[in-house]
Amino acid sequence: MKENIFYADLLLGEGVRVSARTQRLDRPRAAAGAPIRCAEQVLAEAGIIIPDEQEDEVEKFREFLEQVTPEDFAG
């Protein structure tokens, strides 16, 4: 974290590190079944706790985001 911006690196194989924004990587990461790891310091500074009753709504929204395209919003 730097000035409230989260910077991420994608680690590929043996020591290959690619600077990456998390928004761009979530879909390929999920498709590959790769875990998300985060430093405790980042979670302590920027993490939020989502109450259990909101988990279902968050999951429904994630499913929506995975299927929506820009064309869906065309007038």
N, C-alpha and C positions, 0 to 999 in steps of 0.2 A: 504494500500500500504506500502510495506516495501522493500527498495532497488529496486524500479521499478517493483516489483512483486505484483500482486493483489491476495489477499487471500479472500476467500468467505466462508460464513457459510450458510448452508441450515437450515431453521427454520421449524420444524415439530410440529404441534399441540401446546400443552401448554408447552413452554419452552424447547423443545428438540432441541438442536443445534448440527449440524453435520458439521465438517470441510469438505469443498468440493472445488474442482477446477471447475471453470465455464465451461470448455470444456466438462466435464463429465455430467454436469447437464442440459445443454441447451435443449437437445432433450426431456428428461422426463418433464422438466419444461414446454416446449411448448405444449406437449401432454396433460398436466394437465391444461393448460390455466392459469398457475400461473404467477403473475407479477414479473418483475425484479425491485428491488429497490437498490439504490446506494446512498451512502453519497455524499452530494454536494462537500465536500472536495476532494473525489476521482475523481469525474467528472472534477473538476477544474484543478486537477493535471494531469490526464491521459486521459481525454475525448478528442475526436476529433469531428469536425463538418464535416459531409458529405454533399457536395453540392447536391441540389435537382436532378440535372441531373444525378448524380451517383447512386441515390437511386434504380432505376430500375436494374442497373447492380449488385448492392449489393444483391438485392432480388433474382435475377436469380442465383447468385453464392450460396446463402444460400439454395435455392431449390436443386441445384446440390449437395451440400454437404450432404443434408439430404438423398439423394438417392444413392450416390456412396458408393462402398464397396472396401476393399483392393484387392479383386479378380479382380476388373475392371482394375487394373494396372498391373496385372500379364502378363508376356511376353510370 
